[in-house]
Amino acid sequence: MAVAELGLGLMLASARWITYGDSFVRSGTWKNEGYQRMGIGLAGRKCGIVGLGTIGNYVAERAQAFGMEISYCGPNEKKDSPYIYQPNLLELARSSDFLVVCCPNTGDTQWMIDSNILDALGSEWNLINISRWPIIDEEALIASLEKELIRSVGLDVYANEPEVHQAITSSDRVILSPHIGTQVEDVREKRKHFFIQNLEDFFSGRELVKEAVVLLWSE
């Protein structure tokens, strides 16, 4: 849930330019001029989710609570899912106001978000990545930023952490967080608990707690 919550945080920050507004107030600029940058709302917008796994479902539930229409793309349709299945990633991009990347990094997903997908999103699109960086083609993203063919990007992961490309850090269209998807006190406490319990169970010959593995990858 923690990763999904961060994803929603990046969506909100991108939609309303929260970090830009924060800098505007802190810098003292507000004393001399009015704030002009226009945001957008989430209600009524279309949220496309790339990978409707555990994290993707958490994102969908929270985005739906904001009044967003949810569609998703993945290798297989989830028959028990209430959300709209779009088997074609290109079509999902074309129909989404926010595209949220939640899928795992595999051989099939590397560089999946390329120039074709970015172009399909259009100049009013918003991209959120809470997955892994190799899924996004960095050069294609930078080209979109430099040509201003993008509204906003929210990122928690990067190609060469902790080094981040200057074209990304210098853009006021990008909201950044330092790979903190699971950096939440209660999540870390749960992990510590399951880690210790599994060590005790292992050396006592007892079955390991499966929830610990699920927690590691789903939070």
Backbone hydrogen bonds in HBPLUS format (Angstrom, degrees):
<---DONOR---> <-ACCEPTOR-->    atom                        ^
c    i                          cat <-CA-CA->   ^        H-A-AA   ^      H-
h    n   atom  resd res      DA  || num        DHA   H-A  angle D-A-AA Bond
n    s   type  num  typ     dist DA aas  dist angle  dist       angle   num
A0005-GLU N   A0001-MET O   2.85 MM   4  6.09 157.6  1.90 156.1 162.7     1
A0006-LEU N   A0002-ALA O   3.04 MM   4  6.31 153.5  2.12 144.5 151.1     2
A0003-VAL N   A0219-GLU O   2.96 MM 216  5.69 134.2  2.17 117.7 129.1     3
A0007-GLY N   A0003-VAL O   2.95 MM   4  6.28 152.1  2.03 145.8 154.0     4
A0008-LEU N   A0004-ALA O   2.97 MM   4  6.38 151.6  2.05 150.0 156.8     5
A0009-GLY N   A0005-GLU O   2.89 MM   4  6.18 147.7  2.00 142.5 152.5     6
A0010-LEU N   A0006-LEU O   2.84 MM   4  6.18 154.1  1.91 154.1 160.2     7
A0011-MET N   A0007-GLY O   2.96 MM   4  6.22 148.1  2.06 141.4 150.8     8
A0012-LEU N   A0008-LEU O   2.90 MM   4  6.15 165.0  1.92 152.1 154.8     9
A0013-ALA N   A0009-GLY O   2.89 MM   4  6.06 162.9  1.92 149.0 154.4    10
A0014-SER N   A0010-LEU O   2.87 MM   4  5.92 150.0  1.96 140.6 148.6    11
A0015-ALA N   A0011-MET O   2.81 MM   4  5.97 157.6  1.86 149.9 156.7    12
A0016-ARG N   A0012-LEU O   2.96 MM   4  6.05 164.2  1.99 152.3 155.5    13
A0017-TRP N   A0013-ALA O   2.80 MM   4  5.22 111.4  2.28 130.0 142.2    14
A0018-ILE N   A0013-ALA O   3.09 MM   5  4.73 142.0  2.24 120.9 131.3    15
A0040-ILE N   A0015-ALA O   2.82 MM  25  5.19 154.3  1.89 133.7 142.6    16
A0021-GLY N   A0017-TRP O   2.95 MM   4  6.23 158.7  2.00 153.5 159.5    17
A0022-ASP N   A0018-ILE O   2.90 MM   4  6.14 149.7  1.99 145.8 154.5    18
A0023-SER N   A0019-THR O   3.07 MM   4  6.32 160.1  2.11 145.4 149.1    19
A0024-PHE N   A0020-TYR O   2.96 MM   4  6.20 150.2  2.05 144.3 153.4    20
A0025-VAL N   A0021-GLY O   3.04 MM   4  6.30 154.1  2.10 149.4 154.2    21
A0026-ARG N   A0022-ASP O   2.98 MM   4  6.18 173.5  1.98 155.7 157.8    22
A0027-SER N   A0023-SER O   2.91 MM   4  5.85 154.3  1.98 146.3 152.3    23
A0028-GLY N   A0025-VAL O   3.19 MM   3  5.53 153.9  2.26 108.6 116.3    24
A0031-LYS N   A0028-GLY O   3.08 MM   3  5.71 154.9  2.15 115.9 122.7    25
A0032-ASN N   A0029-THR O   2.94 MM   3  5.63 154.4  2.01 120.0 127.0    26
A0033-GLU N   A0029-THR O   3.12 MM   4  6.30 141.0  2.27 152.3 163.4    27
A0045-ARG N   A0042-LEU O   2.95 MM   3  5.39 161.7  1.98 136.0 138.2    28
A0044-GLY N   A0067-GLY O   2.85 MM  23  5.73 171.4  1.86 127.8 130.6    29
A0069-GLU N   A0045-ARG O   2.92 MM  24  6.30 160.0  1.96 154.7 161.0    30
A0097-ASP N   A0046-LYS O   2.83 MM  51  5.11 154.0  1.89 131.6 140.5    31
A0098-PHE N   A0046-LYS O   3.04 MM  52  6.42 156.5  2.10 161.9 164.4    32
A0047-CYS N   A0069-GLU O   2.81 MM  22  5.93 166.1  1.83 161.6 166.5    33
A0071-SER N   A0047-CYS O   3.02 MM  24  6.33 161.6  2.06 159.1 159.8    34
A0048-GLY N   A0098-PHE O   2.75 MM  50  6.07 165.7  1.77 169.0 172.9    35
A0100-VAL N   A0048-GLY O   2.77 MM  52  6.14 165.0  1.79 169.2 174.1    36
A0049-ILE N   A0071-SER O   2.87 MM  22  6.24 158.0  1.92 142.0 148.6    37
A0073-CYS N   A0049-ILE O   2.96 MM  24  6.38 150.1  2.05 163.0 164.9    38
A0050-VAL N   A0100-VAL O   2.86 MM  50  6.08 171.6  1.87 158.9 161.0    39
A0102-CYS N   A0050-VAL O   2.93 MM  52  5.64 160.0  1.97 145.1 150.7    40
A0103-CYS N   A0050-VAL O   2.95 MM  53  5.88 111.3  2.44 156.1 154.3    41
A0051-GLY N   A0073-CYS O   2.95 MM  22  5.96 148.6  2.05 163.4 172.4    42
A0057-ASN N   A0053-GLY O   2.89 MM   4  5.97 154.8  1.96 147.6 153.2    43
A0058-TYR N   A0054-THR O   3.14 MM   4  6.43 155.0  2.21 143.7 150.4    44
A0059-VAL N   A0055-ILE O   2.91 MM   4  6.24 157.1  1.96 155.5 162.0    45
A0060-ALA N   A0056-GLY O   2.90 MM   4  6.14 160.8  1.94 146.7 152.2    46
A0061-GLU N   A0057-ASN O   2.94 MM   4  6.17 163.5  1.96 154.1 157.0    47
A0062-ARG N   A0058-TYR O   3.20 MM   4  6.38 160.9  2.24 146.0 150.6    48
A0063-ALA N   A0059-VAL O   2.80 MM   4  5.97 160.5  1.84 158.5 164.8    49
A0064-GLN N   A0060-ALA O   2.87 MM   4  5.92 156.7  1.92 149.3 155.6    50
A0065-ALA N   A0061-GLU O   3.22 MM   4  6.41 140.6  2.39 133.3 142.8    51
A0066-PHE N   A0063-ALA O   3.02 MM   3  5.23 142.4  2.16 101.3 112.4    52
A0068-MET N   A0063-ALA O   3.27 MM   5  5.70 156.5  2.32 138.3 139.1    53
A0067-GLY N   A0064-GLN O   2.86 MM   3  5.04 157.4  1.91 109.1 114.3    54
A0084-ILE N   A0070-ILE O   3.21 MM  14  6.40 162.6  2.25 150.0 144.7    55
A0072-TYR N   A0084-ILE O   2.86 MM  12  6.30 145.6  1.98 166.7 174.8    56
A0086-GLN N   A0072-TYR O   2.81 MM  14  5.83 163.1  1.84 176.1 171.9    57
A0081-SER N   A0078-LYS O   2.95 MM   3  5.30 164.9  1.97 118.5 121.9    58
A0092-LEU N   A0088-ASN O   2.98 MM   4  6.30 150.5  2.07 148.2 157.6    59
A0093-ALA N   A0089-LEU O   2.92 MM   4  6.18 157.3  1.97 150.7 155.9    60
A0094-ARG N   A0090-LEU O   3.04 MM   4  6.32 157.2  2.10 144.9 151.1    61
A0095-SER N   A0091-GLU O   3.11 MM   4  6.24 140.8  2.27 141.4 150.5    62
A0096-SER N   A0093-ALA O   3.30 MM   3  5.29 167.8  2.31 105.7 109.3    63
A0126-ASN N   A0097-ASP O   3.06 MM  29  6.17 127.7  2.34 138.5 153.5    64
A0099-LEU N   A0126-ASN O   2.84 MM  27  6.28 162.3  1.87 166.0 171.4    65
A0128-ILE N   A0099-LEU O   2.89 MM  29  6.16 165.5  1.91 159.9 159.2    66
A0101-VAL N   A0128-ILE O   2.80 MM  27  6.15 169.0  1.81 166.2 167.9    67
A0130-ILE N   A0101-VAL O   3.26 MM  29  6.14 165.5  2.28 156.5 159.3    68
A0109-THR N   A0106-THR O   3.15 MM   3  5.23 137.6  2.34  98.9 110.3    69
A0110-GLN N   A0106-THR O   3.15 MM   4  6.20 133.0  2.38 153.5 162.4    70
A0112-MET N   A0109-THR O   3.08 MM   3  5.14 146.9  2.19 136.1 129.1    71
A0111-TRP N   A0134-PRO O   2.55 MM  23  5.74 163.9  1.58 145.4 151.1    72
A0114-ASP N   A0112-MET O   3.11 MM   2  5.67 121.0  2.47 106.1  90.1    73
A0113-ILE N   A0135-ILE O   2.85 MM  22  6.06 173.8  1.86 165.7 166.4    74
A0137-ASP N   A0113-ILE O   3.00 MM  24  6.02 173.5  2.01 148.1 146.1    75
A0118-LEU N   A0114-ASP O   2.96 MM   4  6.24 166.7  1.97 158.7 162.9    76
A0119-ASP N   A0115-SER O   2.84 MM   4  5.89 158.5  1.89 145.0 151.0    77
A0120-ALA N   A0116-ASN O   3.02 MM   4  6.14 146.1  2.13 135.7 145.1    78
A0121-LEU N   A0117-ILE O   3.10 MM   4  6.42 138.9  2.27 144.6 154.7    79
A0125-TRP N   A0122-GLY O   3.20 MM   3  5.61 163.7  2.23 118.3 119.6    80
A0151-ARG N   A0125-TRP O   3.20 MM  26  5.50 142.0  2.35 146.8 155.7    81
A0152-SER N   A0125-TRP O   3.37 MM  27  6.89 154.1  2.45 147.2 151.8    82
A0127-LEU N   A0152-SER O   3.07 MM  25  6.50 157.3  2.12 145.0 147.8    83
A0154-GLY N   A0127-LEU O   2.75 MM  27  6.22 158.2  1.80 158.1 165.0    84
A0129-ASN N   A0154-GLY O   2.93 MM  25  6.39 159.5  1.98 167.2 173.9    85
A0156-ASP N   A0129-ASN O   3.27 MM  27  6.43 146.3  2.39 169.5 171.9    86
A0136-ILE N   A0133-TRP O   2.79 MM   3  5.73 160.7  1.82 143.5 146.2    87
A0141-LEU N   A0137-ASP O   3.02 MM   4  6.32 155.9  2.08 153.5 160.9    88
A0142-ILE N   A0138-GLU O   2.89 MM   4  6.12 165.3  1.91 157.2 160.7    89
A0143-ALA N   A0139-GLU O   2.98 MM   4  6.13 157.2  2.03 144.4 150.6    90
A0144-SER N   A0140-ALA O   3.07 MM   4  6.32 152.1  2.16 142.6 149.6    91
A0145-LEU N   A0141-LEU O   2.96 MM   4  6.29 153.1  2.04 149.6 157.3    92
A0146-GLU N   A0142-ILE O   2.86 MM   4  6.10 165.3  1.89 156.8 160.3    93
A0147-LYS N   A0143-ALA O   3.03 MM   4  6.14 147.8  2.14 142.9 151.0    94
A0149-LEU N   A0144-SER O   2.83 MM   5  4.96 160.4  1.87 152.9 155.1    95
A0148-GLU N   A0145-LEU O   3.07 MM   3  4.89 153.1  2.15  98.6 106.7    96
A0153-VAL N   A0173-ARG O   2.94 MM  20  6.35 146.3  2.05 153.7 157.0    97
A0175-ILE N   A0153-VAL O   2.71 MM  22  6.12 163.6  1.74 162.7 168.5    98
A0155-LEU N   A0175-ILE O   2.91 MM  20  6.28 164.9  1.93 172.0 173.9    99
A0177-SER N   A0155-LEU O   2.97 MM  22  6.32 135.3  2.17 159.5 169.9   100
A0179-HIS N   A0156-ASP O   2.93 MM  23  4.62 117.8  2.33 123.3 140.4   101
A0163-GLU N   A0160-ASN O   2.67 MM   3  5.29 124.0  1.98 143.3 140.4   102
A0168-ILE N   A0165-HIS O   2.92 MM   3  5.44 142.6  2.06 111.9 122.7   103
A0169-THR N   A0165-HIS O   3.12 MM   4  6.54 160.6  2.16 152.8 158.1   104
A0170-SER N   A0166-GLN O   2.95 MM   4  5.84 147.4  2.06 145.5 152.7   105
A0171-SER N   A0168-ILE O   3.37 MM   3  5.51 155.0  2.44 102.6 109.6   106
A0174-VAL N   A0171-SER O   3.47 MM   3  5.76 167.3  2.48 109.0 110.4   107
A0179-HIS N   A0177-SER O   3.01 MM   2  5.95 137.6  2.20 105.1  93.8   108
A0183-GLN N   A0180-ILE O   3.04 MM   3  4.87 160.2  2.08 104.8 111.0   109
A0184-VAL N   A0182-THR O   2.80 MM   2  5.54 134.5  2.01 107.6  93.4   110
A0188-ARG N   A0184-VAL O   3.04 MM   4  6.28 167.4  2.06 164.1 167.7   111
A0189-GLU N   A0185-GLU O   2.95 MM   4  6.18 150.6  2.04 150.0 158.6   112
A0190-LYS N   A0186-ASP O   3.05 MM   4  6.25 153.4  2.12 141.4 147.7   113
A0191-ARG N   A0187-VAL O   2.97 MM   4  6.27 161.8  2.00 152.8 157.7   114
A0192-LYS N   A0188-ARG O   2.98 MM   4  6.15 159.6  2.03 144.4 149.8   115
A0193-HIS N   A0189-GLU O   2.98 MM   4  6.17 157.6  2.03 145.7 151.9   116
A0194-PHE N   A0190-LYS O   2.92 MM   4  6.21 168.3  1.94 158.8 160.5   117
A0195-PHE N   A0191-ARG O   2.83 MM   4  5.93 153.9  1.90 149.6 157.6   118
A0196-ILE N   A0192-LYS O   3.05 MM   4  6.20 167.8  2.07 150.1 152.5   119
A0197-GLN N   A0193-HIS O   2.94 MM   4  6.13 163.1  1.97 149.8 155.3   120
A0198-ASN N   A0194-PHE O   2.84 MM   4  5.89 159.4  1.88 145.4 150.7   121
A0199-LEU N   A0195-PHE O   3.06 MM   4  6.29 152.0  2.14 144.9 152.2   122
A0200-GLU N   A0196-ILE O   3.02 MM   4  6.30 163.2  2.05 152.5 156.7   123
A0201-ASP N   A0197-GLN O   2.86 MM   4  6.10 158.6  1.90 150.0 156.5   124
A0202-PHE N   A0198-ASN O   2.81 MM   4  5.88 157.3  1.87 145.1 151.4   125
A0203-PHE N   A0199-LEU O   3.09 MM   4  6.28 171.3  2.10 153.4 154.7   126
A0204-SER N   A0200-GLU O   3.07 MM   4  6.11 120.9  2.43 133.4 148.3   127
A0204-SER N   A0201-ASP O   3.20 MM   3  4.99 137.7  2.39  91.3 103.4   128
A0206-ARG N   A0201-ASP O   2.73 MM   5  4.70 146.3  1.84 150.8 148.9   129
A0205-GLY N   A0202-PHE O   3.17 MM   3  5.20 160.8  2.20 102.6 108.3   130
A0212-ALA N   A0209-VAL O   3.19 MM   3  5.80 151.7  2.28 112.0 119.0   131
A0213-VAL N   A0210-LYS O   3.03 MM   3  5.56 128.8  2.31 112.4 123.5   132
A0214-VAL N   A0210-LYS O   3.26 MM   4  6.64 161.9  2.29 151.3 156.4   133
A0215-LEU N   A0211-GLU O   2.79 MM   4  5.92 160.1  1.83 148.2 153.8   134
A0216-LEU N   A0212-ALA O   3.04 MM   4  6.17 155.3  2.10 140.3 146.8   135
A0217-TRP N   A0213-VAL O   3.35 MM   4  6.64 152.6  2.43 147.4 152.0   136
A0218-SER N   A0214-VAL O   2.84 MM   4  5.82 147.7  1.95 154.2 164.2   137
A0219-GLU N   A0215-LEU O   3.23 MM   4  5.65 157.8  2.28 142.1 142.7   138
